[in-house]
């Protein structure tokens, strides 16, 4: 399986956001950080996969990732992830549930919906260019 590449500019921007304003990330450091992140993600995902396979599951769930972090010796990160997971669960409880809408519920014809979809895709493509 081919490994996906991480966007170097996005990684550099993310890393830069953790640094003090007086410190800059060297342009040669972004590819190194990308490789580091890929290796770390591969390590955690592999451990989580082993956990799921042992439990005869078919999906990696958040608690598998937390257990993987603990197994790999990253307990402090696992604890941070537990807190983040709890925060996300609380936030999702507060969000109003979205009602599943059928095609007929919109009041638009199939052609109108397709035109609207095409317009939204074009807008998104334009936004990505800018």
RAVEN-V666113 format. One record per pair of residues at least 6 apart in sequence whose ideal C-beta (glycine too) atoms are under 6 Angstrom apart, sorted by the first residue. I is the first residue (numbers start at 1). J is the second residue. If there is no record, write none. Layout:
i:I j:J
i:I j:J
This chain:
i:6 j:34
i:6 j:37
i:8 j:30
i:8 j:31
i:8 j:34
i:11 j:30
i:11 j:33
i:11 j:34
i:12 j:25
i:12 j:30
i:15 j:25
i:15 j:33
i:16 j:25
i:44 j:68
i:47 j:68
i:47 j:71
i:47 j:72
i:48 j:60
i:48 j:64
i:48 j:65
i:48 j:68
i:51 j:64
i:51 j:67
i:52 j:60
i:52 j:64
i:62 j:85
i:66 j:78
i:66 j:81
i:66 j:82
i:69 j:77
i:69 j:78
i:70 j:78
